[in-house]
Amino acid sequence: MKKSTSNNKIYFLGVILLILMWQLLSLLIGEETMVFPGPLATVKYALYLLGREYTYKCIAATMYKMISGFMVSLLLGLFLGTLAGNFETFEKLFNPTIITLRAIPTASLVYLFIVLAGFKTAPIFLVILISFPIIYEGVMGGVRNIPKGIINATRLDGASFLKENLRIRLPLALPYIVVALASSFSLCFKIEIMAEVITGSSNPGLGSAILGARSSDPTNMVPIFAYSLIAVVIMLILDYFSSFIRNKMKTE
């Protein structure tokens, strides 16, 4: 309990230090509107944005697209990760694909998906390709690290391949899977916003709102910082829950 309280105090002091450095950097640059707005102006405008219905439409649209891509990654990761966890040959065969997905620059994929799927759908595909390798490896690692004694006992009972995985392997691999999901979820939100900015989609979304604010008044960076601050707060909340889940799974 004392350690937790101490960590919270240190975290709070870290936030204060970040705000002070932000303010100092803004003062040193000396262009609080055109180049680098300070925390006070950013928070004030962010509160104004939070009073507008359009902001919540953007948040909802970004979350919807992000979750859509994430769910596709989850299904693919469960299916292919289970196969890789059961069959080492399949894992070795699929490994070059996973390495390639991790190595390809994210920005270059956006332009590919714009051509293939259009501006509206491209960010969803990007979320899928970014989160899929993380989920796949979490599922594969969880399925593969189940004690052989449990699997042998299941096979002696005559369990089929499907029953063995649905009732034994995947439930026992759940800690690995949950950690992978928690690790990739907040990352997907960040990727979704970046993809919306790059695609320049006119559909609602936090990335589209940032791009729209930049296009409407290139001399005023305050709205851009304000939208970014809202996105950062959401990501911090997602990351907090992700860290909580990861720590809880590690202690169990």
Summary of the structure (lengths in Angstrom):
residues: 252
radius of gyration: 22.0
end to end distance: 17.7
largest distance: 73.9
contacts: 785
relative contact order: 0.13
helix: 84%
strand: 0%
